[in-house]
Amino acid sequence: MTGNRTYLDLTPEEAYERILISHPLGSDEATVYYPPFGGEKAWTRSFSTLAEAEAYALGLASQDGQAMIPYTRDKLKWWLPERLW
């Protein structure tokens, strides 16, 4: 893991509503996005390997009942409002 949670100031309309793994082409690092849930802001957490990110995301998904975790080779910014780029 390379960092702690980074909270995002998103409105409910802007937020992607599912846990997401972003692993951009050419990067070793992967990022897990967690949507706003239970009054908490949306947040991201970066990991030094895809395997770490997958394990972490699977743990989160098992807690909130998400059956499938979307995975993208795009940078996470493409899934967030342009104002956050």
N, C-alpha and C positions, 0 to 999 in steps of 0.2 A: 504494500500500500504506500502511495506516495503523498497522501495528504488527508486532511480532515474534510468534513462536510463543508461545502460551499452552498449557502442558502441563496435562493433565487427569489427576487421580488416579482412574482407573477400573479396576474389575476386568474380566477378560475377559468375564464374564457380563453386565456392565453396558454394555460398549462397543458402539456401533453398528459393524458390521464393514466398512463401505464408505466411500470418500471421499464427502463430501456438500457441496453448496453451499446455504447458507442466505441468502436475500435477502428479509427481511421486507417486507410491504406498507408503503408509506410511507417506506421507508428507501433512501437511496442506497448505503449501505454493504452489502457482502456478506462473508460469512465462509465459509472453507473449513475443513471438519473432516477430519482424517486419523486413521484408526483405529490402534490399537496394531499395530505391525508390526516384526518383527525385533528384539524385545526393547525397543523404544522405546515410551514412553507415548503415548497418544492426545494430539493437540494441535489447536489451531485457529489460524487466521491471518486477520485482517480486511483487507479491501481497500476503497478508496474508491469503486470502481466494480464493477459486475457483470462487465464485460468483463475487468478485471484478475483477478478471482477465477476466472472461467471458464478463462482462459489458464493460470493457475497450476495449477488442478485437472486440466486436460487433461494438462499435463506430468507431474504426479504419477501420474495414471492410466496413462499410457503406460509409466512405469517399473515399475509393479507389475502390469500386465496387466488392470486393471479396464476392461471394455468400455463401460460406461455409468455416468454420474455422476448420482445422484439430486439433484434440485433441489427446494427447498421455499420457499414464501413465508411459512412460519412462522418464529418465532425459533428459534434453535438449541437453546434450553433444552428445547423439546418433544421433542427427540431424545436428551436426556441424562437421567441419573437425577435425580429431584427434589431430592436432597440437594445438588446442584451449583447450583441456582437461586439 
